[in-house]
Amino acid sequence: MDQFDPLGAGFWLRVGIAVLSGGVIGVERQMRGKPVGVRTSILICLGTSIFVELGGLSGNEHADPTRVLGQVVTGVGFLGAGVIISRGGVVTGVTTAAVIWILAAIGACIGLGFYAGAIVFAFITVSLLAGVGLLEAGFKRLRTGVYSAEGDSDPGRN
């Protein structure tokens, strides 16, 4: 249980990476006025890292930490589904749900000890979110989308 010793450097390294990774994504979302902001992003990332790490610390040689990871993925999927709204044929919240999903994946990387990967994934995520926003600003069709609840709104596309 040395990994959960709050006096150890490893403990604070994991907490710091989770706060940094979740925070940088949360700042991007909050600046855009999206529902999952800084606090929520940090908490999802940190919470997932804690659950995944605890799954590997049971002390039982027959324990399977991937079972904990599987349950975390299920729970996060449920959380993400809660932000998706369909009203009048318009679906919103899908990107926010995907952000919740990637925050949990980054937290899982931290919990499994893949710190550099977690940081890289956080910056890739922010780059994608910001970069696609810039593309959308330049191309109206990207901003409005090409799909409706009834199917493909552009019959010429396959």
Secondary structure, DSSP 8 states (H G I E B T S, - for coil): -GGG-TTSHHHHHHHHHHHHHHHHHHHHHHHTT-SS-HHHHHHHHHHHHHHHHHHT-S--TT--HHHHHHHHHHHHHHHHHTT-EEETTEEE-HHHHHHHHHHHHHHHHHHTT-HHHHHHHHHHHHHHHHHHHHHHHH-HHHHH-SEETTEES-TT--
